[in-house]
Amino acid sequence: MKKLVLFSVLLSVIALTSCRKDRFEPTTPGSMEELKVPANFDWKTTKDYTITFTAASAGMIEVANSNGIAYQRAFLAAGTPYAMKLTLPTFEKSVKLKFQGKTVDLNLTGTNLSYQFN
């Protein structure tokens, strides 16, 4: 029993003395003028897209994020192109298109996109 107590005390002492805090202190600028930001840095947090939809039949279309939260809804007339303008967060890489019970993923590869429902 004494060996177990001695061993646990020794282990506790080693564990407590081996831990130490890192002394890293980040350098923070004192004012906005001291910030070093690259000239090509894009400060925008949103991006504008235009998506043109066409469909053989009329119906409601919904553009949603990956979690299913709708960004915008519109009614598509049969055979008539519809241009939808969206402002989306820059982190979005794709959207879900819901039309007549079908869900399709559309990758946001450019600012002007088109999709045709069959």
CORGI-V182076 format. One record per pair of residues at least 24 apart in sequence whose ideal C-beta (glycine too) atoms are under 6 Angstrom apart, sorted by the first residue. I is the first residue (numbers start at 1). J is the second residue. D is the distance in Angstrom with one decimal. If there is no record, write none. Layout:
# CORGI-V182076
i = (I & I)
j = (J & J)
d = (D & D)
This chain:
# CORGI-V182076
i = (45 & 46 & 47 & 47 & 48 & 49 & 49 & 50 & 50 & 50 & 51 & 51 & 52 & 52 & 52 & 53 & 53 & 54 & 54 & 55 & 59 & 59 & 61 & 62 & 63 & 64)
j = (90 & 87 & 88 & 90 & 87 & 86 & 111 & 83 & 85 & 112 & 84 & 113 & 81 & 83 & 114 & 82 & 115 & 81 & 116 & 117 & 99 & 100 & 99 & 98 & 95 & 96)
d = (5.8 & 5.0 & 6.0 & 5.1 & 5.4 & 4.8 & 5.6 & 5.8 & 5.4 & 5.2 & 5.0 & 4.7 & 5.3 & 4.9 & 4.3 & 5.0 & 5.7 & 4.9 & 4.8 & 4.1 & 6.0 & 4.9 & 4.8 & 4.2 & 5.3 & 4.7)
